[in-house]
Amino acid sequence: MAETKRLARGEDSIYYDRIRDRWTGAITVGWKPDGRRDRITVRGRTKTEVKDKLRAKHQELAAGVRTPAKYTVEQCLKDWLETLNTQAESTVTGYRIMARHLTGLIGNVKLTELKVRDVDFALGTLAERLSTRSVRLARMILVHASRNAMVNDLVVRHVAA
């Protein structure tokens, strides 16, 4: 029978949570001001899935990125719209209208889990009911919003481009 080796102190922990009926993995990334550990937690159905998620989190941390767990495309678009202080008000209004179209289609998707097929789906759906110029504007808004998230170290990959 193979022995399981104990991980060294400070390394990741992976355990089965009976209450949630899921595997849980945690990374300690430092200490909070009140003295408690600052941890990043991931969950999955299998131990392998949790290991993969932990590996992805380590890559994000190595790149200097720390994405909030519930940061969605909708929040990304709102953050980008707030940065538009040099644009004319009519331009910003047009961007807000198009951002509402995008939010209705992919707004609830977490930004870290946004895939190219999600963007293609949203743009294809918009192409069925809007003009080509409007679809280009929607893509441009997604590109700029995700680039803004990259600049603010909230995402590693630029899916919309």
C-alpha positions in Angstrom: 0.0 0.0 0.0 1.4 3.4 -1.0 2.0 5.9 1.7 0.6 9.4 1.3 3.1 12.1 2.0 2.2 15.0 4.1 2.6 18.4 2.5 5.1 20.9 4.0 3.8 23.7 6.2 2.5 26.6 4.2 1.7 24.6 1.1 -1.8 24.2 -0.4 -4.4 22.1 1.5 -6.9 19.9 -0.3 -9.7 18.2 1.7 -13.2 16.7 1.2 -16.0 18.9 2.6 -18.8 16.5 3.6 -21.3 19.3 4.2 -20.9 20.7 0.7 -20.2 17.3 -0.8 -17.3 18.8 -2.7 -13.5 18.8 -2.6 -12.0 22.0 -1.3 -8.6 23.5 -1.9 -7.0 26.5 -0.1 -3.9 28.6 -0.6 -2.6 30.9 2.1 -1.5 34.1 0.5 -0.7 36.1 3.6 -2.2 37.5 6.8 -5.1 39.9 7.3 -4.7 43.0 9.5 -6.6 41.3 12.3 -4.1 38.4 12.4 -6.2 35.8 10.5 -4.9 34.0 7.4 -5.7 35.4 4.0 -6.8 32.4 2.0 -8.0 31.7 -1.6 -10.5 28.9 -1.7 -11.6 26.8 -4.7 -14.1 24.0 -4.9 -14.7 21.2 -7.3 -16.4 17.8 -7.7 -13.1 15.9 -8.0 -9.7 16.2 -6.4 -8.1 16.6 -9.8 -10.4 19.5 -10.7 -9.4 21.2 -7.4 -5.7 20.6 -8.2 -6.2 22.2 -11.6 -8.0 25.2 -10.1 -5.2 25.6 -7.5 -2.6 25.5 -10.3 -4.4 28.2 -12.2 -4.7 30.3 -9.0 -0.9 30.0 -8.5 -0.3 31.1 -12.1 -2.5 34.2 -11.5 -0.7 35.0 -8.3 2.7 34.6 -10.0 1.5 37.1 -12.7 0.4 39.5 -9.9 -3.3 39.1 -10.6 -5.8 38.6 -7.8 -9.3 38.4 -9.3 -12.3 38.6 -6.9 -14.2 35.4 -6.9 -17.5 36.9 -8.1 -16.2 39.5 -10.5 -18.5 39.2 -13.5 -18.6 40.7 -17.0 -21.4 43.0 -15.8 -19.1 44.5 -13.1 -16.3 44.7 -15.6 -18.4 46.8 -18.0 -19.6 49.0 -15.1 -16.0 49.6 -14.0 -15.0 50.5 -17.6 -18.0 52.9 -18.0 -17.0 54.7 -14.9 -13.5 55.4 -16.3 -15.0 57.3 -19.3 -14.7 60.9 -18.0 -13.2 62.5 -21.1 -15.8 61.3 -23.6 -18.9 63.3 -24.7 -22.1 62.5 -22.7 -23.9 61.3 -25.9 -21.0 58.8 -26.6 -21.1 57.4 -23.0 -24.9 57.1 -23.3 -24.5 55.0 -26.5 -21.9 52.9 -24.7 -24.2 52.3 -21.7 -27.0 51.2 -24.0 -24.7 48.7 -25.8 -23.3 47.5 -22.4 -26.9 46.7 -21.3 -27.3 44.5 -24.4 -24.1 42.7 -23.5 -25.1 42.4 -19.8 -28.3 40.8 -20.8 -26.5 38.1 -22.7 -23.2 37.4 -20.8 -23.4 39.7 -17.8 -23.6 37.0 -15.2 -20.5 35.1 -16.5 -17.5 35.4 -14.2 -14.8 37.3 -16.0 -12.2 34.6 -15.2 -14.5 31.9 -16.8 -15.4 33.9 -19.9 -14.6 31.9 -23.0 -14.3 32.9 -26.7 -17.5 30.9 -27.4 -19.4 33.1 -24.9 -18.2 36.2 -26.7 -19.1 34.7 -30.1 -22.5 33.7 -28.8 -23.2 37.2 -27.5 -22.0 38.9 -30.7 -23.9 36.4 -32.9 -27.1 37.0 -31.0 -26.7 40.7 -31.3 -26.0 40.3 -35.0 -29.5 38.8 -35.5 -31.3 41.9 -34.2 -28.8 44.8 -34.5 -26.8 46.4 -37.3 -23.2 45.4 -38.2 -22.0 48.8 -36.8 -23.7 48.0 -33.5 -22.1 44.6 -33.3 -18.7 46.2 -33.9 -19.4 48.7 -31.2 -20.4 45.8 -28.8 -17.1 44.0 -29.5 -15.1 47.2 -29.1 -16.8 47.8 -25.7 -15.9 44.2 -24.6 -12.3 44.6 -25.8 -11.9 47.9 -23.9 -13.6 46.7 -20.8 -11.5 43.5 -20.6 -8.3 45.5 -21.3 -9.2 47.8 -18.5 -9.6 44.7 -16.2 -6.2 43.5 -17.3 -4.6 46.9 -16.5 -6.2 46.8 -13.1 -4.8 43.2 -12.5 -8.2 41.6 -12.4 -7.7 39.1 -15.2 -4.8 37.4 -16.9 -6.3 36.6 -20.3 -7.9 39.0 -22.8 -10.7 36.9 -24.2 -12.6 39.6 -26.2 -9.6 40.4 -28.4 
